Amino acid sequence: MAVSLKELAKREDLLSGGHRACAGCACATTLRQVLLAASETNLVCGLSTGCMEVVTTIYPYTAWKCSYIHSAFENVAVTIAGVETAYRALKDSGKLKDEYKFIAMGGDGGSYDIGLQALSGVMERGHDMVYICYDNEAYMNTGIQRSSATPLGAHTSTSPAGKVVPGKKVHRKDLTQIMVAHGVPYIAQASPHNYRDLTMKVKKALDVEGPAFICVLASCHRGWRIKQEESISNLKVAVDTCFWPLYEVEDGKYKINYKPKEKLPITDWIKPQGRFAHLFREENNPIIDELQREVDRKWEDLLALAE
């Protein structure tokens, strides 16, 4: 089901150039890949308030070439669920014959935190739609505040690294596993560095009957304090360290899509990132050890589930 780069290049790009995302923004790359994967269908997209909403829909301009709705931070999931419900009613009454697909999108702030209740409700009610979270691990749009997706030890404006507090004090939430617990037909993790894997998963999610969820790790060079040109390569390292495994859960069955030949240490991923620089001071080394233990534990758990 994977789509070749040559085939994707022939499709209409539903996210126009000229939007105002930062150079090197992996979130914009993620949106573009998602829309390319979905471009062969009639599409309605919703986007919650956040970085991507701000940079793609600055009035009176829009970068979206499909039907698009901007929702508040907390309710993009139910907005698109409402559209999907209206669509089914029109189909059932014979007033609409065209086929449509529905995608709701939000960042980690609008998905892990502020929008979690709406997202959970949509998954539980079984709406035929896809929810995609672009996860840059903080509230980047409003000043790089920590979210529940922010990793242990990361420096943000609300978890500042200093003499007393060495960055975020708790581990990140696992939203993908929370969605698995809802028992929906299709759930996946992806990364834009592997476009074949991401676009395949978007296609699968659109084709499934019922709700689907995809969480995509998408670096923010401003928040992660990496070079613009390292945005995509840094995501590959996140996968090779198994901090961000690429896997999918279809009807409760786990499948790991990529196993690194050599599992890299977590230091390979965090060392280039300025938000973790303080962890390499001797007094903070135990936090790195704790990060590594958590990555190892979750990877072993995932291997066991996939067996």
C-alpha positions, 0 to 999 in steps of 0.5 A, spaced: 500 500 500 506 504 500 506 510 495 512 511 491 515 518 491 514 519 484 507 517 484 506 522 490 509 528 486 504 527 480 498 528 485 495 535 487 499 538 493 493 540 497 497 545 502 500 550 497 506 553 498 507 560 501 504 559 507 508 562 513 511 556 517 518 556 519 523 553 514 525 546 517 518 545 520 517 538 520 509 539 522 508 543 515 512 537 512 507 532 516 501 536 513 503 536 506 505 528 506 498 527 509 494 531 504 498 528 498 496 521 501 489 523 501 489 528 495 485 522 491 478 523 495 474 529 496 476 531 503 474 535 509 479 537 514 479 540 520 485 544 524 485 546 531 488 552 533 496 552 534 502 553 529 499 550 523 493 554 523 496 560 524 501 559 519 496 556 514 490 561 515 492 568 516 486 572 514 485 573 508 489 568 505 489 560 506 494 555 504 488 549 504 486 547 497 480 542 500 474 544 504 477 546 511 475 548 518 478 552 523 476 550 530 478 552 537 484 548 541 479 544 544 474 541 539 476 540 532 475 532 533 467 534 535 467 539 529 469 534 524 465 529 527 459 533 526 460 534 519 461 527 518 454 526 522 451 531 517 454 528 511 451 521 513 444 524 514 445 527 507 447 520 504 441 517 507 436 521 505 439 521 498 441 529 498 448 527 497 451 522 492 459 524 492 463 520 497 467 524 502 473 523 507 474 527 514 480 528 517 481 532 524 488 535 526 491 538 532 498 539 535 500 535 542 497 541 546 490 540 542 490 533 542 494 530 548 491 536 553 486 541 551 482 537 546 483 530 549 476 529 552 473 531 545 478 526 542 476 521 546 468 522 545 469 521 538 473 515 538 468 512 543 462 514 539 465 511 532 465 516 527 468 514 521 473 519 521 481 520 522 484 524 527 492 526 526 496 529 532 502 532 529 506 532 536 512 537 537 512 536 544 510 542 547 506 548 546 510 552 541 505 557 538 505 560 544 512 560 547 514 553 548 510 551 554 511 544 556 505 539 554 504 532 557 507 530 550 514 534 553 519 528 555 522 528 562 528 533 563 526 537 557 527 545 558 521 549 556 518 556 558 514 553 564 519 547 565 525 551 565 532 548 567 535 551 573 539 549 579 532 547 583 528 544 577 532 540 572 527 541 566 520 537 566 520 533 572 515 527 569 515 522 563 511 524 557 504 521 556 503 516 551 497 518 547 497 512 542 496 507 547 490 511 550 487 511 543 489 503 543 485 503 549 479 505 546 478 499 541 478 503 535 479 499 528 486 503 526 491 506 530 499 508 528 505 512 530 509 515 524 514 520 522 515 524 516 522 522 515 519 516 513 514 518 508 512 511 505 510 509 512 506 515 513 503 516 507 501 508 507 498 509 514 494 515 512 491 511 506 489 505 511 486 510 516 482 513 511 480 506 508 478 503 515 470 503 517 470 507 523 475 512 527 482 512 526 488 515 529 495 517 527 500 520 532 506 523 528 512 526 531 514 532 528 520 536 530 520 544 532 527 547 531 525 553 535 523 549 541 527 543 540 533 548 539 536 544 533 538 547 526 533 548 521 536 543 516 536 537 522 529 537 523 528 531 519 534 527 520 533 528 528 526 525 527 530 519 524 534 518 530 528 518 534 526 512 531 533 509 531 533 510 538 526 507 539 524 513 543 519 513 537 517 507 534 513 506 528 508 501 529 500 500 528 495 497 531 489 494 526 483 491 530 487 490 536 493 486 533 500 490 533 505 490 528 512 494 528 513 497 521 521 498 523 526 495 527 533 498 527 538 494 526 542 497 531 538 500 537 542 507 538 542 510 545 537 516 547 543 520 548 544 520 540 537 523 540 537 528 545 545 531 545 543 535 538 537 538 542 539 545 546 532 543 550 536 537 553 543 541 554 543 541 561 542 534 562 549 533 560 552 536 566 554 531 571 549 532 576 543 531 571 546 525 568 541 520 572 535 523 568 539 521 562 539 514 565 532 514 567 530 516 560 534 510 557 530 506 562 523 508 560 525 507 552 528 500 553 522 498 558 517 501 553 520 498 547 520 491 550 513 492 552 512 493 544 516 487 542 512 483 546 505 486 544 507 485 537 509 477 538 
